[in-house]
Amino acid sequence: MHALAFITLLGTAFAARPWLYAPDTGADIRYTELDIASGELPPINEIRCLDDFEWAARNVLNSTVMASIANGAGTEGSYRLNTEAFQAYGFRPRTMVDIRKVNETFKTSILGNNFSMPIFLTSFGVATRVHDVGEVGLMKAAADQNILYIVSISAAQSQEEIADAAADGQVYFQQFYNQGWSDEKLQAYLDSVKKYGAKAIAFTIDSAGDGDRWRAARWDVGSGDSETTLITWEFYDKLKSMTDLPILLKGITTVEDAKAAVEHGVAAIYLSNHGARQLDGAPSGFETALEIHEEAPEIFQQIEVYADGGVRSGGDVLKLLSLGVTAVGIGRPFLYSLVYGTEGVIKAAEILRHELTINAQNLGLASLGDIDSTYIKRRLFAPL
């Protein structure tokens, strides 16, 4: 068979295959004796990867809650590709390197604040739909692991409750949507963000229109920001004039907007397609990072760049870091892990720390800071 014909057939096979929410880790077989009907969870010490948390959540959360979490816009093509995009690129491991202390090099600075590793809990609303501890539990888990938590503006618990749960010296950021408030109400909110201790504002800019979420609509659990919203550079400038907290822009999906953010002196940019819940066809954070790396790599030196979307393993984190991303946001897996309460979120972070360590070692990194784009390469038989 000619090579071109083989590649064509391979591409057809990839296109036709069913999409798996998660790899088969053997959970269905291992936990056949669980009383799923009564909400019994697998023992947390038997959770092996982030996808196990999703398996557990699917078996104990009701269909309405799951629809509110596990949904994407339209055909959910971008929702699928958020995870699958990473598989289009493979690693190029180095050998003969002393990798024994790479785990001691994970410390990461985010807007001048020091954390234990380059991952963070990104914003997702109403955490109490998963567990009663809600955002308070997420804050405590972030403190335990010394990682950043970006609190959602749609949190189920109050700013005061969440702030009171923070450990001494803990740094967290606050998410913000433009709600169309009066200047007086907007100023009061910004003042409260600073009062309760958040160190930066993550302004979500990729939700100017409502997300077209077919599956979520089936259960009437659509977007928390469903109104048509004014999101312009003029509004950003206004917001910036009303607070001295640094403002990062969450929802950058093109190199053009990344360049514009640099020109406007934005504190940091966050590559994201809103969990693929706004625009079906929007690129993942990984795809946008690739575009910036190929067309304007200097941006990674000019401004801190964060990214999320479909991250399910330490290997995914490394691929984003290889392009120049400073820190990687993780949403759904942490929310799924919350079915175990605070302990589950801590466990998820520990799994990521372990995977980051062993993957970095097997990649041949003496220091996490050594990683660059020479450590990855597009696969010949890529699924994309």
N, C-alpha and C positions, 0 to 999 in steps of 0.2 A: 504493500500500500504506500502511495506517495505521502511524504511528510505533510504536505498541505491538506490532503484529504483526511489524514489522521487528526490533525489539529482541528479541522472543521467538525469532524465527528465528536471529538472530545468536547468542543464548545457546545455542541447540541446536547450532549449528555449532561453537561453541567446545567444547562438551561432547563432541561426537562426534569431533573431530579427534584424530589420534594424537599422543601426547606425544613430543617430540623431546628427547633427552638434551642436545643442544647445537644451536645454529644451524648451518646449512650455511655454513662459511667457505671452501669450495672445496678443503678438504684432500684429499678422496677423489680429486679430479681431479688436483690438483697433485702428489700423491705416488704415482701409480699405479706408478711404476718402483721403488719401495722394495722391498727384500727383507724383507718383514714376517716371514717364517718364521724368519729368523735374528736377529730383534730389532732391525732397523735403524730408527733414529729419523730424523725429518725434521731438517735442520740447525737448530740452535737459533736462529740468526739469522733464520729464516723463521717462527718462532712469532709470531703476530700478536695473540693474545688468550688469556685463560685457558682458553677452550673448546678451543683447539688442543692444550693439554697433555692434556686428557681424551682427545682423539682419538688422540694419540700413545700414551698409556697403554693404551688399549683395544687397540691394535695390537701391543703388545709384552708386556704382562703376561698371565699365564695366567688362565684362567676362574675358578680358585679365588681368586686374589688380587683380581681385579676384583669378584667376588661379595662379598668381605669389605669392600670399599671402597664400591662402588656398590650399596647396598641400603637399603631402608627398611622400616618396620614394616607388616605386613598388606598391604593393597592398594597400598601405596606412594603413596596419595593425598597425604599430607602431604609426602612426598619430592618429588613433582612440584610441589606448591603452594609449597614453600620458594622455588623459583626463579620460578615464575609469579606469585606474589603481588605482586612488584615491578611487573609490567606492568599491574596494576589502577590504578596511579597514574602520571600523566604529569607532566612538568615545566611550570613557568610561567616561562620565561626572561625576564630583564630585558635591556634594551638601553641603549645610550648610557652605558656604565659603563667606567671604566678598569680593565681586568682583567689588565694586563700582569704584575703582580707577585703574583698570587694564589698561585702555587706557593711563594712565600716565607712563606706564612701557614699551612703545614700542620703545624707543630710542635704536638705534643699531649702533655698531661700525663695520665698514668694512675697514680692513687694516689700522686701527687707525683713520679713518675719521668718524665723527658722523653724523648720519641721523635720521630722525624722526620715521622711522619704518622699519621693516626687509623685505622690498620689493624694487625692483629696475626695471628700464626700461632696458631690455636687448637689445643687438644690433640687428638691422634689417636695411637692406639697402634701399636706394632710397625712403625716406619717402615722397618725393614730388609726388609720384604716387597716394597718398591718399589725400593730401592737399598741397597747395602752401607753407604753412609755413614750411613744411618739418622738418628737424632736428633742426632748430632754434626754432620751436614751441615746440618740445620735450624737448629741453634744458630749455626753459622758464617754462614749466610745472613742470619739475623736481625741478627747483629752488623754485617755488611756494610751492611745497609740501615737500621740503627738503628731496628728495630721490635721490639715485644714478641713473645716466644715463650712460650707456656704449655706446659710439658713434661707429657706424659701420664704418669700413674702406671703405665700399661701399656707404657711404652717398652721397646724391645728391648735398649737399652744401659743400663748402670748409672748411678745418680745421679752417681757419681764421674767416669765417662767423659764424660758430658754436661757436667758442671760444668767439667771440665778444658778443654773445647772453647770455653768462653765467653771472649770478649775481656775485657781489663782494663776494669772499670767497667760491663760489660754487665749489664743488668737483665733477669731472666726470672722467671716465676712457675711454681709447681708445682701440677698438678692433683691432686685427692684424691677417692677414693671411700671411703665407709665400708665397710671390709672385715670388720667384725665382730671386729676384733682385741681382745685383752686390753688393759687400760689400759697395762700395761707396754710391750707391743709398739707400741701407738699412740703413746705418748710417745717411744719410741725413733725411730719414723719421723718424727714432727714435729721432733724435735731434729736428725735428719739432713737434713731439708729446709733448715733454717736453716744448718746446718754447711756444706752445699755451696753456699750462696749465693743461693737463691731469695728473692725479696723479698716474696712474697705467696703465699697458698694459694687455689686455685680449687676450691671444694668443689662437686662435681657432685651435685645434689640431685634430678635428674629420672629416676633409675633405681632407684626403690624395688622395682620388679618387673623381671623379665626382658623384653627387647624381643621382640615377636612378629614375627620377621624371616623371612618365608617363603622369600625367595630365598636369603638367607644359609644357612638351614637345609638347602637343597638341596645345598650344598657343605660343610656342617658347619663353618661359620665364623661362629658366633653371637657373642653379646655377651661381652665380657671381664668383665662384672659381672652374671652370670646368677642370682646368689642373691637371694632376697628380703632387702631391706636396711632397717635401721632408719634413717630420716631424719626427724628431728623437731627442733623448736626446742630441746628439752632436750639433744639430742645436739649441736646447734650450740653451745649455751652451754657444754657440757663441752669441746668442741674449742677454743673461744675461751679457756677457762681454762688450757689446756695449752700455749699458744704465744703469743708476743707479735707474731707475724707477722699482718698484716691478712688477713682471710678474706673473700673475695667468694663469693657464691652463684651458681652456674652452673646454669641450668635453670628460671628464672622464666618462667611462661607466662600469668600473670593479673595484673590490676591489684591484686587482693586480696593476693596474695603479695608484690607489690612494696611495697604499703603496710606489710605486716607486717615486711618487711625493714628499712624505714625506722624503724619503731617499735622494733625490736630492735637498732638501732645498727650494722647490717651495714656493712662498709667500702664495698662496691659490689655491684651486682647485674648479672647477665649473662642477657639474654633469649635463650633457646635451646630448641629441642625435640630436642636431642641428634642433630642431623642427620636428624631425622624417623625415627629408628630405634627409638624406644621405644613411643610410642603413636600409632597411625594415627588421624589426626583432630586431633592436637595442633597449635596455631597456630604459625606461623613466628615468628622473632624480629621480623620487620617487622610482622606482624599484632599481636603483643603490644605493640610500641612504639606502634602506632596506638591500641590500646585505652587505654594509659596516657595518651597525648597527649590523647585525647578525654575521659577520665573523671577523670584526676588529673594534669594536666600539671605541677603543682608538684613532683612526684617528681623530675623531671629537674634541678631546682635543689637538691633536698635530698640527692641521692646521685648518684654517678657510675653511669651506665648503659651497659653494653656489649651488643652484640647480634650474632648470627650467623644463618646459615641461608640457603642458596641464593644467596649473594653471588657474582656472576660478573663484575662489571665495576665500574669507577669510578662509573658512574651509580647502581648499586645502593647503593654506599657513601654517595653524596650523599643519597639518599632517606632512609636511616636517620639521617644527621646532621641532616637537616632537621627531624626530629621531636624532636631533643634528645639523641640517643645520642652518647656521648663518643667511643667507638672501636668499630670493627667487626671481628669475628673472621672468619677465612676458613680453612676446613678442607680439604675435598676438592681444590680447585684447587691448593693448595700441595703436597698429597700427590702429586697427579698430576705436578706439575712436578718432583718429586724423581726421576722416571725419568731425568732428565739430571744427577742428583747435585746438589751444592750450587749449581752454576752455574744449574741450572734454577729453583731456588727464588728466587735473586737475580733472574733474568729475570722471573719472575712478579711479584715486588714492583716491579720497574722498570716493567712494563706497567701495573700498578695506579697507580703514581705518575703516569705519563704520562696515563692515562685520567682520573684525578682532576683533573689540571691542565686538560686541554682541555674536559672536561665542565663544570668550574667556570667556566671562561672563557666557554663558550657559554651557561651559565646566567646570566651577567652578575654574577658575584661578584668584587668587588674584594678581598675577604678571605674565607677559608673560614668565619671566625667570623660572617659576616653571614648565613649560611644559616639559614632558619627554615621553618616549615610553609607559609608563603605561596608558597614556591617549588615546591610540588607540589599536585596536585589529582586527585581520583578521576576517572577517565575515564568519559565517557558510555557508551561501548561497551567496558566493561571485561571482561576474560576471566574475572573472578570474580563 
